[in-house]
Amino acid sequence: MIKTKNRCIKDDFMLSSSELTVNKQNNEPKSLGSQVHVIWDRAKDFNVYDRDGNKWIDMTAGIFTANAGHANENIKKAIKAQVDSDLLFAYQYETEIRDRFVRKLLEISPDYFNKAVILNTGSEATDAMYRILKSWAKENKRKYIICFNGSYHGRVLGSALMCGSKENTMWSGINDDDILFIDFPYNEDDVFDPSLLPPKEMIAAFLLETYQGWGACMYPANYIKKLYDFAKESGALVCFDEIQSGFYRMGELYGYTTYSDNIQPDMISLGKGLSSCLPISAVLGRADIIDLDPTTNLSGTHAGNAICCAAGLANLEFLTDMEFQQGFQKRVAYFEKRCEKLLDLQLVSKVNYKGMVAGIIMESTDVANKVVESCLLNGVLPVCTFRESIKLGPPLTISIDAIQEAFDVIEQAISGVV
Ligand SMILES: Cc1ncc(COP(=O)(O)O)c(C=O)c1O
């Protein structure tokens, strides 16, 4: 039995499928994909518990979502108060809670964003960005949206079309020839090369996933600078998909600012950490872009749901509060220090990290899967990518001693596979 302050794994724990796995396989689509066999019974702050009393340090934040910690007390209180107020749903009618949430989101964000589109999921938000970009391109007699091979932007058709992997749209048979893909700069010395692009007056926009999801791959700072300068000089828009990187995941409110203080995107998409729990997403941008075409229909039955807005507002208040911010930078410094140390280990080819996200690139998928399994058996839950990377992105409230315990387990797991 493993029992520490932050972990508990009983002797009889096994990573095997349960009746819930069978039900899920029988009742839900196969394409839902697989997950590691940990049954979530409850999740509190940076711990996940199963039905048998096993307890893991959560290095996933669900999936980069519970930035304010699972079942955050302030967010729970706000949700309960909203439920008790008997306003659970209000379609697109005006409500105070929606107004307060939208105003808070704009208030904490840079001034160059003056409009917020409120939707439900991350995919919907990037899909909305696609629609807006298409309208903007048409109006400005431009054509191309430049995206990156290997990037992920969601599963709704418009967002899927901008994903840099054919699998995301193969099922549809639909292609948008105006979306062009360039290679992601995986190496520190990769340079942005405009000669590979169409004539600059034909480029409508660049869309960047702030870091590439599967391995937390980040752009060389110089690459971003060159791309940004080129786009501005060409009159093209620059948009970031901040769905995973937003809300302090990379150490700052939005991840793109960690590359340079001089970048002012035209639009960004947000989700996940926007509420730390419930489905709510957003696109931030300028009125002249977002309001250009009234036919883009940036709305929905549940978009801006009252309970989601209440959760989102409490989440933003929590994350921007001094009390959270003070301890946060110390935790980030320790997390980054431990990431750096992983490079000393055999089988680790690269570690991409910034703030509280890391992608540990292993020699092979098989090695990565074995490391994940060993972590799970020792009370640490990393993101299993089912490829050659292991991702870490704990709730941002995680304590330093839990980060320490988690990295000790991860290091042992890697050494064990060697
Ligand atoms: C960068 C990025 N964009 C878009 C999405 C899609 O978000 P959702 O799953 O909420 O639709 C994700 C989800 O993982 C993401 O990481």
The ligand as an SDF file (V2000), in Angstrom:
LIG
                    3D

 16 16  0  0  0  0  0  0  0  0999 V2000
   -6.0160   23.9630  -28.4610 C   0  0  0  0  0  0  0  0  0  0  0  0
   -7.3970   23.3660  -28.4390 C   0  0  0  0  0  0  0  0  0  0  0  0
   -8.3430   23.8720  -29.2460 N   0  0  0  0  0  0  0  0  0  0  0  0
   -9.6010   23.3750  -29.2590 C   0  0  0  0  0  0  0  0  0  0  0  0
   -9.9550   22.3350  -28.4290 C   0  0  0  0  0  0  0  0  0  0  0  0
  -11.3640   21.8140  -28.4550 C   0  0  0  0  0  0  0  0  0  0  0  0
  -11.9970   22.0990  -27.2420 O   0  0  0  0  0  0  0  0  0  0  0  0
  -13.2990   21.2570  -26.7940 P   0  0  0  0  0  0  0  0  0  0  0  0
  -12.8420   19.8570  -26.5380 O   0  0  0  0  0  0  0  0  0  0  0  0
  -13.7650   21.9730  -25.5460 O   0  0  0  0  0  0  0  0  0  0  0  0
  -14.2740   21.3500  -27.8800 O   0  0  0  0  0  0  0  0  0  0  0  0
   -9.0050   21.7740  -27.5840 C   0  0  0  0  0  0  0  0  0  0  0  0
   -9.3470   20.6170  -26.7400 C   0  0  0  0  0  0  0  0  0  0  0  0
   -8.5530   19.8370  -26.3200 O   0  0  0  0  0  0  0  0  0  0  0  0
   -7.6840   22.3000  -27.5830 C   0  0  0  0  0  0  0  0  0  0  0  0
   -6.7440   21.7970  -26.7900 O   0  0  0  0  0  0  0  0  0  0  0  0
  1  2  1  0
  2  3  1  0
  2 15  2  0
  3  4  2  0
  4  5  1  0
  5  6  1  0
  5 12  2  0
  6  7  1  0
  7  8  1  0
  8  9  2  0
  8 10  1  0
  8 11  1  0
 12 13  1  0
 12 15  1  0
 13 14  2  0
 15 16  1  0
M  END
$$$$
